[in-house]
Amino acid sequence: MKLKYLFASCILSAGLFSSCADEFKDLNSSEGDISTPNIRFLFTECLYQFEPMDYSAWFYDFPRLGIWGQCIVNPVGNLDSFNLITEQGSTGSNIYDTLRMINDLRYQISQMSDEDKARYEYIQYLCNPLAVFLAMGDSDMYGSMQYTEAEMARYGGTLYPKFDTQAELYDYWLKELDESIKYLTTNKISDVLGSQDFVYNGDISKWSKFANSLKLKLAARLINKDKTKAINIVNEALSSPAGLLESAADDFIYNRGRTNNHWNNNFPHGAGHDLLIEFMKENRDTRLLSAFTKNEFNGAVMQAFLDQGKEIPPYIAENAIIENGVFKGWTGPGEPWVRYYGAPLKIGAGLDDNNKWIFDPTGLLFQLKTSAGGTRDYEALSMRNQELVKGIYDFTYPDAPDVTPDKDIQTTPWYGIYFSAAEVQLLLAEFKLLGANAPKSAQEYLTEGCRLSAYVYDKAAELNQVPYYSRTCVNDPFDATIKINDTMVNEMLSHDAFKLTGDTKSDLEKVYIQQYIHYIMNPLDQFVNIRRSGVPMKNSALLPWEDFSDLQDYSILIPRRFKVSEPAPTDKMKDIIIEAYKAQGFSYGTDNADPDKLNSQRVWIDKENPQFGEGPKL
């Protein structure tokens, strides 16, 4: 019986398939009739796929790196599990979606006539720095990776691409950048991209600068591996006709369009480390104002606490002017500086009663009652500013519990500043101290780098409409914006933390601290910088490395890379992957996440670097 129904089903299916074939025979196209893709649009897709820091990286990877690097603290206090890795984000695989599109673009150009190739060939040389930028970040935490043979199967390449060692990768990336620089600076190019290039709008000179400046990022990572080679790379970049990113107009500012908001999801909050926040406040570092958030104890909230007879956190109250139960304003540095406070990073600090006014373990200290019997909680600490890295973000200005909230619900797209002239200048300050043939003094590079860095953060705040940038809370007459000006920047630069003295080690520490602060918006670059510089440094008089515990030395128990795992038995790449792990000396079995192994089993560029907190190697 079942066979009869099965036979009938087969006949019916055959009829349907025949009918479909007849119906669509006039719509189907032969392979020869399919048009080739538009190279301009293909390049835009390459740019669109460019994503160094997606949501999963900000959710899993970067909170860890921020805590390990002593930039942020868990809002409830650091736990003794802070150095353990569980889930991991996209770091290590960001290149492949973009590389797939780049390889297709290269292939399509290779199939063109000589006439069309002459017109479009330059576009593939714009792609090289994009690929290098992404792959460098992927390799930072994993070492060897699939690159030269990756995403090439459809063009006759292998389905089993090899792992290039990190040494091979750096040589290959330098070769790719040099090829781009040579082509873009020696050929007369008539741009066809225009607005399809939504980063530089078809400005070839800026793409040349971008490619040439990326060599400095590679050199920085090599400085302790092979100082001579690193300095030679820097000298080549300095003498290149391409030039370097030198002003804000050259910055690599990324925006996918007016309706693209990157992503909306929240990622784990991180409170600013109190030593970092205080260092930036003392030096009136304007980057603090947008890198971290104002706390919620504004004038209106201060008065509400007084009205309800609630105690105000002591460190906030000491800067307040209060007369007869009325809040009259701020003493000390005043707004906006008095609204920034960080947290201690010691393991267990959140459980210490001495820190109750920081972490509020009961959840009652920073709470007010509403007239309807509800409650309203307020944040006393400054958090990493999430609006710098994600898009649409509705913000409610803090106010008394029963006041109609003042909201910022403006819809704005997201802008990311991935590479800047500020970073270039700060790297040149370092390289000048280490012997590069740079035309200016280290002090000149440091000063200009910090000035530009201040305005990078200001620009990011402006473009992303960070709360308080250009408007204040309507119910707080004491509130102030975080928009900066030359007077504020000049005051920042007047402090000794920005002035070199001629002592190489001391000067290097000052430069590395400024690089560290500049990289707050890019936690991976910040962590790599800590790893190679040993700064923050133990016993520093400026910004010291702080012990996570008084009971043991965690500097040897903080991972310096991410864990790798044994591939599944059915993975066709299993043998190739395991061989790559073994070649690097990486554990990949049950002990793959042991913090001591992730500290000692380092990637190639990290092997000669100082331990956390040890300071620069001279």
Secondary structure, DSSP 8 states (H G I E B T S, - for coil): -HHHHHHHHHHHHHHHHHHHHHHHTTT---GGGS----HHHHHHHHHHH--SS-HHIIIIIHHHHHHHTTSEE-TT---TTTT---S--STT-THHHHHHHHHHHHHHHHTS-HHHHHHHTHHHHHHHHHHHHHHHHHHHTT-SB--TTTT-GGGT--SS---B-HHHHHHHHHHHHHHHHHHHHHS------GGGSTTTTT-HHHHHHHHHHHHHHHHHHHTTT-HHHHHHHHHHHHH-TT----SGGG-EEE---TT--S--------EEBHHHHHHHHHTT-TTHHHHB---S--HHHHHHHHHTT----HHHHTTEEEETTEEEEE-TT-TTGGG---B--STTGGG-GGGHHHH-TTS-TTEEE-TTS-EEE---S-BB-GGGTSS---EEE---TTS--EEE-------EEEE-HHHHHHHHHHHHHTT---SS-HHHHHHHHHHHHHHHHHHHHHHTT-TTSS---TT-TT-------HHHHHHHHTSGGG---S-HHHHHHHHHHHHHHHGGG-HHHHHHHHHHH--SEET-SSSEE--S-SSS-GGGSS-SS-------TT-TTHHHHHHHHHHHT---STTTT-HHHHHHS--GGGTTS--TTS----
